[in-house]
Amino acid sequence: MPHGKTIDVQFNNRNQAIRKEGRKLASFLGILARTPSIMPLNIDDWRCYDKEEKNKLLKIVRVRIYYS
């Protein structure tokens, strides 16, 4: 996805991303998950992960994705 472009992702009644934009979201999250400098792989329990670090990850996603 070009830098600065966002997509509008819609969700069904089970909060699952749907349509072509949902697939783009899944692909984008997969890229983040494979980038150790952004998303560490050594976390045993994400509930115990630093809240500020989780907010940084969420901000990365929100900058690129618009949820509706």
Residue, then its C-alpha position, 0 to 999 in steps of 0.5 A: m500500500p502506498h505510504g500515506k494511503t488508508i483503507d476503510v475496513q468494514f466488519n461483520n457482526r462478529n467483528q471480523a474484517i470483511r471484503k477486499e479491505g479485510r484481506k488487505l488488513a490481514s496482509f498488513l498485520g501479517i507483515l507487521a507480525r513478521t517484522p521483529s523490530i516492530m512486533p517482538l516474537n519473544i512475548d509469552d503472554w501479550r496481556c503482560y506486554d507493556k501497555e505503551e508498546k501495545n499502544k505504539l503497535l495500535k497507532i501503526v495500524r490506525v495510521r494506515i487503516y480506517y475502521s468502520 
